């Protein structure tokens, strides 16, 4: 049997592409959770030969920063060996394709990294990230930088081709399927923005969420206590725990962040 890396990245005729695209988009737009969406999207991108993905989104970008990493929406199926360094140790901040994504919108082949290397335009930190990626088999792929909805937001996804696939093979596949892939990722990105995202530590309890909802409706602590059938002290406790879960200082900030993360009005299953 031939090795998997010897097989074409994609093998579909036009009719099969149409059916597969419709099925994927229907299931994606009906996804009810981030987990469901991400599992579906990873499987679909794997059909095109991209077996490792990193999606990132921030609402807190400034001229000199992407904001607090704790506030990022990060989705990935990379190994912990990779993410512990690339994300946990902040290597992403020096990644050439991250810089490209911050400065551009649309899709780009990772072939431009080689152009950057040859031009001498990279810093020592950026060259270190390239070497780290090579060691972990992150060598061929495409990046998609999504259209920003405000100057403070930025979202992008890095699609890493499976080991053994060259950038030339990826680029050839992209000539046929690139537009489909971009559309699928654009829809996935827009859908992610509508779904509740808690991250590893930010999940709100039902009571915390309800208390924040009443604050958002302009109710006082006394009003909320009456509406929830609790004491004012218990309401204050729920609001304090919500602030801690969301890593903010004020209840107003908690309401805003919970709204950003789509955690304010969540239908209970």
Secondary structure as GFF3:
##gff-version 3
##sequence-region A 1 269
A	DSSP	three_ten_helix	4	6	.	.	.	ID=ss1
A	DSSP	alpha_helix	14	29	.	.	.	ID=ss2
A	DSSP	alpha_helix	34	47	.	.	.	ID=ss3
A	DSSP	beta_strand	50	58	.	.	.	ID=ss4
A	DSSP	three_ten_helix	69	71	.	.	.	ID=ss5
A	DSSP	beta_strand	73	76	.	.	.	ID=ss6
A	DSSP	alpha_helix	80	86	.	.	.	ID=ss7
A	DSSP	three_ten_helix	91	94	.	.	.	ID=ss8
A	DSSP	alpha_helix	96	103	.	.	.	ID=ss9
A	DSSP	beta_strand	106	109	.	.	.	ID=ss10
A	DSSP	alpha_helix	111	119	.	.	.	ID=ss11
A	DSSP	alpha_helix	124	135	.	.	.	ID=ss12
A	DSSP	beta_strand	141	145	.	.	.	ID=ss13
A	DSSP	beta_strand	154	161	.	.	.	ID=ss14
A	DSSP	alpha_helix	167	192	.	.	.	ID=ss15
A	DSSP	alpha_helix	206	216	.	.	.	ID=ss16
A	DSSP	alpha_helix	221	228	.	.	.	ID=ss17
A	DSSP	alpha_helix	232	246	.	.	.	ID=ss18
A	DSSP	alpha_helix	251	260	.	.	.	ID=ss19
###
